[in-house]
Amino acid sequence: MSDSEVDGALARFGAAFDARDVDAIMAAMTDDCVFENTSPPDGRRYEGQDEVRAAFTELFASSADARFTLEERIVAGNRAVDLWRYDWSGDEPGHVRGIDVFTLRDGLVAAKVSYVKG
């Protein structure tokens, strides 16, 4: 994939994520997609459309007011790294910074592996 194709695929994925549109997120991912979250110590791994859909549905339900802000994107072939900031409000507002390592295939996200500072 070219850098512009990777950017386009991640822009579609990101727009769906920002809109909390799980159907659109899953349409931007391969059937055999993988998502690894930031749960300590090594993250939890979800495989396939059903597991990944459930993970994103749970994330959005548990963090209704939270938002991700993309700080930078680095593209290399069919891989990309997004540096981001995650902010939340509520009784104890705060933020964390982290990265997502993406693998893309056929214009879709095949893997999203997330890491967080702290």
Long-range contacts (C-beta under 8 A, 24 or more apart in sequence): 1-77, 1-78, 1-104, 1-107, 3-75, 5-104, 5-107, 6-75, 6-78, 6-80, 6-102, 6-104, 7-73, 7-75, 8-107, 9-104, 9-107, 9-108, 9-109, 10-73, 10-80, 10-82, 10-102, 10-104, 10-109, 13-109, 14-70, 17-68, 18-67, 18-68, 20-60, 22-53, 22-56, 22-57, 22-60, 25-56, 26-52, 26-53, 26-56, 28-108, 28-109, 29-108, 29-109, 29-110, 29-112, 30-105, 30-106, 30-108, 30-109, 30-110, 32-110, 33-108, 33-109, 33-110, 33-111, 33-112, 34-110, 34-111, 34-112, 34-113, 35-111, 35-112, 35-113, 35-114, 36-111, 36-112, 36-113, 36-114, 37-114, 38-98, 38-114, 38-115, 38-116, 43-113, 43-114, 43-115, 63-88, 65-89, 65-90, 71-97, 78-103, 78-104, 78-105, 79-103, 79-104, 80-104, 86-116
